[in-house]
């Protein structure tokens, strides 16, 4: 059984007990609630003024959020307008960040290089975007189909590029403190199930990108790291960029990650990730060169990486649920804001964050990277930049909104707003293995309907209110700046392939309504009473034992109850011990904010915790049988029989909980 059960269960239990979000977000800035409209915006500043503005924003971000290091680049097609580093690459040595030399980890920004490689192979006729990927893979790589189908539809490169392959999420082995296995081994060991039909649901997938990188290896005959160096980095003059993680490349140039913890910076460790999905280290200057090549027809002053026609195709829309919403280009995410078409990709490890933004209509590119913060820092700066230099005419935008409402077509068979209320989980879900329990905390959203027939939601730390434009289409009345995939101005109602309610918005995440038995309310209804009953049962058994010492009871009476009480006590002790062990063993790393066990190989404690749900379940069956016999033979007092029955109900509920979340190993 997989190690991550310990980590997953820890987060699920602590989330249920505290009702708190795991997300950390920055404060909101005053931005237009109508930024997603396509109204034309004017440019209110020169490139020099833009550079000064971004520099000030970065200094404020580093200072206000106590970040140890950061870098920024602002480019036009023919020049670098701003290239600056902040803080220290090495605090102990006092080495200041050099944006030309020092390499930052970029998280999922690495993915755009993987998709670039795919588009290069497409350009050369070595694959077609509508090809099924299975002929490009080894015959022993299989993806179990979990959705109802007579015959599984093929996954194509188009599906990989748009995160619509239908894969479940894969967290096991995503971050490690030791070198990752070769891609050929990773894609085999971590092969996910298919939980959606391809082309139907956007569900962000690190595995899907890693798989694309492995196909690059298979088609080109080169290791992925070598391919990117040869075909992308070298032609563009990117000498300080690398996917090489084992051994660590450019080690002397790597920025050390830190996080501010209790009044001091604490250094983190190097995180290994599946290379094509997040294993890139790069300087801000080299990323500026790549931005320029994307603003030009595939070239910069050093060379060419794509033909103009192919690059234009890569930047063009490939999938969106609705014209109002930002979707996916060919690997890039996209949305409209302040009259600008934004082509971008964000990236995060557990300690680094980065944002890569192209504004092709304005001829601008922005790259922001730092450690010790979180994903919303670069997004907040982007929106502040847009609001300052591309202000939207509020009156024109309001008029456009009225006109938009008159022209929108209602969604067919749209439900009443009251039917939308409930809990929704991200489409980036887990169905196989004990990681499934993480669905309880990975961005779940509760929708409630207020007295004004609007629905309210709390998402990533922001309180949102949506009003109906036409049946099935809702507009966000709040000012949202921290959503990582777009302005989040609209939600559109749809149906998941299995018929459940689905809310779609900007980017490759979708929200699907949880079944009544699969949400946090049901989880709390099982776990919390079980814990309370376990504590009270142990206290009651202790009191009974003390009383028995001072009362003379028939020996046969004591023996008839001894076994039942033993099962009850063992069940309660093991349940409470498991929860205590999870809390102690799963304490978050102060810098990386995940339990350290998430980054390391399984230990004997992992094996022990993986065994506990089965042991608790078996003891729960024994307790339930004691309760049944006690009513049949009336060999216990009425109060004891009632208590055993109550305990049995929740012990059986725990068995269902463990089974539903794949904690029993079958």
Secondary structure, DSSP 8 states (H G I E B T S, - for coil): --TTHHHHHHHHHHHHHH--------------TTTTS-------S-HHHHHHHHHHHHHHHHHHTT-SEEEEEEEETTEEEEEEEEEEEETTTTEE--TTT-BEE-GGGGHHHHHHHHHHHHHTTS--TTSBSGGGS-TT----B-S--SS----BHHHHHTT-S-B----TTSSBSS----HHHHHHHT---B-S-TTT-----HHHHHHHHHHHHHHHSS-HHHHHIIIIITTTT--SEE--TTTTTTGGGB---EEEETTEEEE----B--HHHH--EE-HHHHHHHHHHHHTTSB-SS-BSS-HHHHHHHHS--B-SSTTS--BSSSSEEEEETTEEEEEEEEE-SSEEEEEEEETTTTEEEEEEEESS-THHHHHHHHHHHHHHS---HHHHHHHHHHHHHH----TT---GGGG-EEEEESS---SSGGGGGGGTSS-EEEEE-TTS-EEEEETTEEEEEEEEETTEEEE-S-----TTS---EEEEEE-TTS-EEEE-SSS-EEEE--TTSSHHHHHHHHHHHHHHHHHHHHHHHHHHHHHHHS---HHHHHHHHHHHHHHHHHHHHHHHHHHHHHHHT-B-TTTSSBGGGTS---HHHHHHHHHHHHHHHHHHHHHHHHHHHHHH--S-HHHHHHHHHHHHHHHHHHHHHHHTT-S--
